[in-house]
Amino acid sequence: MLVKWEGIVIRSVDYGESSKVITLFTREHGKVGVMARGAKKPKSRLSAVSQLFTHGFFLCKAGTGTGMPDLSQGEIMEAYRDLRQDIMRTAYAAYIAELIDRTTHEREPNPFLFQLLSLTFRYMDEGKDAEILTRIVECKLLTVAGIRPQLHACCNCGREEEPYTISVTQGGLLCPRCQEADPHAIAVMPGTWKLLRLFQLFDLERLGEIEVKQATRSQLRHVLRSFIDHHLDLHLKSRAFLDQVEKLSFS
């Protein structure tokens, strides 16, 4: 049976001498693994469409059992060439792809995540701020994973009283009266928790120009990574690569 899916390649693994196993995040069925036979051959018609980050339509031959579908042909909608040619944008995109891969299950449709991934890669390809786009994706993925930090008031008593700290273990903001509940809570500037709150609610389609101070960027990174590390406990190869690229870029 032939099936046609719209998807984005979020993982590609060599299989044998000439083939690949690619993971698509599809609009219709969420995450799906597909065998791309012969895709490593330079003249293969599957070579381009099976590249990481490629957004396209994928025609697959699926059996009646639970085996992996075979990719028959593909039509590229977006290749994101500018994204691929910039090592920093590539590093952020690879991190996002692996993060989505590791936080989703096979064959669980999630049109919201598909649209988020598609828009994020498109904006990165257009040259928008890849670091801030990554922070937005992290924030929304925490919500999808059922971990939504409380950023509108104190998560302990409900008071709206600054200056806040952010507690990873308590799950959000702590007002001055409740900060003893977590001695390891993260001290942040008001602009940081307000941006995090915005990222939770923000419709990415409305994204305009992004200007964020370096100090705020550092705090956003620290807070979101702390939540991901504590609640999701992921060990991502792409994050280690991203850390190296960021270190070289910022030095």
C-alpha positions in Angstrom: 0.0 0.0 0.0 1.3 3.4 -1.0 0.9 6.3 1.5 1.9 9.9 1.1 3.0 12.0 4.1 4.1 15.6 4.5 7.1 15.5 6.8 10.4 16.9 8.0 13.5 14.7 8.4 14.6 15.0 12.1 17.0 12.1 12.1 19.1 10.2 9.6 21.1 7.0 10.3 23.3 5.1 7.9 22.1 1.5 7.2 24.4 -0.8 5.5 26.6 0.4 2.7 24.1 2.3 0.7 20.9 2.9 2.6 19.6 5.1 5.4 16.9 4.9 8.1 15.3 8.3 8.4 12.9 9.6 11.0 10.2 11.9 9.7 8.1 14.1 11.8 4.9 14.1 9.8 1.8 16.3 9.8 -0.5 13.3 9.7 1.1 10.7 12.0 3.7 12.4 14.1 7.1 10.6 14.2 7.6 7.8 11.7 10.7 5.8 10.8 11.3 5.1 7.1 13.8 3.0 5.2 15.4 4.9 2.3 17.1 2.2 0.3 20.1 3.3 -1.7 19.8 6.9 -0.5 23.6 7.0 0.2 24.4 6.5 -3.5 25.3 9.9 -5.1 22.9 9.4 -8.0 20.0 8.1 -5.9 16.7 9.9 -6.4 16.3 9.6 -2.6 19.6 11.2 -1.7 18.4 14.8 -1.5 15.0 14.2 0.0 16.5 12.1 2.8 18.8 14.8 4.1 18.4 16.1 7.6 15.9 19.0 8.0 14.4 18.5 4.6 10.7 19.3 4.5 8.7 17.5 1.8 6.2 15.0 0.7 7.2 11.4 1.1 5.6 8.6 -0.9 6.2 5.4 1.1 5.3 1.7 0.6 3.8 0.4 3.8 3.1 -3.2 4.4 0.1 -4.6 6.4 2.2 -5.5 9.4 4.3 -3.4 11.8 7.4 -3.3 9.6 9.2 -0.1 8.6 7.8 1.6 5.4 10.1 1.9 2.4 10.6 5.3 0.9 9.7 5.2 -2.8 10.1 8.8 -3.8 9.9 12.3 -2.4 9.1 15.8 -3.4 11.1 18.6 -1.6 9.1 21.6 -0.4 11.9 23.3 1.6 15.6 22.3 1.6 16.7 25.1 4.0 20.0 25.6 2.1 20.9 28.8 4.0 20.3 27.1 7.3 22.6 24.2 6.3 25.4 26.5 5.2 25.7 28.2 8.6 27.3 26.0 11.3 25.6 27.9 14.1 22.1 27.7 12.6 22.8 24.0 11.8 23.8 23.3 15.4 20.6 24.9 16.8 18.4 23.1 14.2 20.1 19.7 15.0 19.4 20.3 18.7 15.7 21.1 18.1 15.3 18.1 15.8 16.8 15.7 18.4 14.8 17.4 21.2 11.6 16.7 19.4 12.7 13.2 18.5 13.5 12.3 22.1 10.3 13.9 23.6 7.8 12.3 21.2 6.5 8.8 20.6 6.1 6.9 17.3 2.8 7.5 15.5 1.4 10.1 17.8 0.0 12.9 15.7 0.8 16.4 16.9 -0.1 19.1 14.3 1.0 21.8 16.7 4.5 20.4 17.0 4.8 19.9 13.2 3.8 23.5 12.6 6.2 24.7 15.3 9.1 22.7 13.7 8.3 23.9 10.2 8.0 27.6 11.2 11.2 27.4 13.3 13.3 26.0 10.5 11.9 28.5 8.0 12.7 31.4 10.2 16.2 30.1 10.8 16.7 29.7 7.1 15.6 33.3 6.7 18.2 34.4 9.2 16.1 35.1 12.3 17.7 34.7 15.7 18.3 31.0 16.0 19.2 31.2 19.7 15.9 32.9 20.7 13.9 30.6 18.4 15.5 27.6 20.2 14.5 29.1 23.6 10.9 29.5 22.3 10.8 25.9 21.1 12.2 24.7 24.4 9.6 26.6 26.3 6.7 25.2 24.2 8.1 21.6 24.3 8.1 21.7 28.1 4.4 22.5 27.9 3.8 19.7 25.5 5.7 17.3 27.8 3.4 18.3 30.7 5.9 20.6 32.4 4.6 24.1 32.3 6.4 26.4 34.7 4.1 28.8 36.6 5.2 32.2 35.4 2.2 34.4 36.3 2.5 34.5 40.0 4.2 32.6 42.9 3.8 28.9 42.4 3.8 28.4 46.1 1.3 30.9 47.5 -0.2 32.6 44.4 0.9 36.1 45.3 2.0 38.5 42.6 5.0 40.0 44.4 8.5 40.8 42.9 11.4 40.2 42.9 10.8 36.7 41.8 13.2 33.8 41.6 12.5 30.7 39.5 12.4 27.3 41.2 12.9 24.2 39.0 11.8 21.8 41.7 8.8 23.8 42.8 7.8 24.5 39.2 7.9 28.2 38.6 8.2 31.6 40.2 8.8 32.1 43.9 7.9 35.4 45.6 10.2 36.9 48.3 8.1 35.3 51.1 8.4 31.8 49.6 12.0 31.7 48.4 13.1 29.7 51.4 11.1 26.8 49.9 13.9 26.3 47.4 17.4 27.7 48.4 18.6 26.7 45.0 16.0 28.8 43.1 17.5 30.8 40.2 17.7 34.6 40.6 16.5 36.3 37.4 15.9 39.7 36.1 12.2 40.7 35.5 12.8 40.8 31.8 13.8 37.1 31.9 10.7 35.6 33.5 8.4 38.0 31.5 10.0 36.7 28.3 9.6 33.1 29.4 5.9 33.9 30.1 5.6 35.4 26.6 7.2 32.4 25.0 4.6 30.1 26.6 1.7 32.0 25.1 3.3 33.4 21.9 2.0 32.4 18.5 5.2 31.8 16.5 3.5 32.9 13.3 3.4 36.4 14.6 7.2 36.6 15.1 8.8 39.9 14.3 12.3 41.2 14.9 14.0 39.8 18.0 16.2 41.9 20.2 17.3 40.4 23.5 20.2 41.5 25.7 23.1 39.1 26.3 22.5 38.9 30.0 18.9 38.0 29.4 19.9 35.4 26.8 22.2 33.7 29.4 19.5 33.6 32.0 16.9 32.2 29.5 19.3 29.5 28.5 20.1 28.6 32.1 16.5 28.4 33.3 15.2 26.4 30.4 18.1 23.9 30.4 17.7 23.5 34.1 14.0 22.6 33.6 14.8 20.2 30.8 17.6 18.5 32.7 15.7 18.1 35.9 12.3 17.0 34.5 13.2 15.3 31.2 16.7 13.9 32.0 17.8 13.9 28.4 21.4 13.3 27.2 21.5 14.9 23.7 24.5 14.5 21.4 23.4 17.6 19.5 23.6 19.7 22.7 27.2 18.9 23.3 27.9 19.9 19.7 25.9 23.1 20.1 27.8 23.9 23.3 31.1 23.6 21.4 29.9 25.8 18.5 28.6 28.5 20.9 31.8 28.5 22.9 33.8 29.1 19.7 31.4 31.7 18.4 31.2 33.7 21.6 35.0 33.5 22.4 
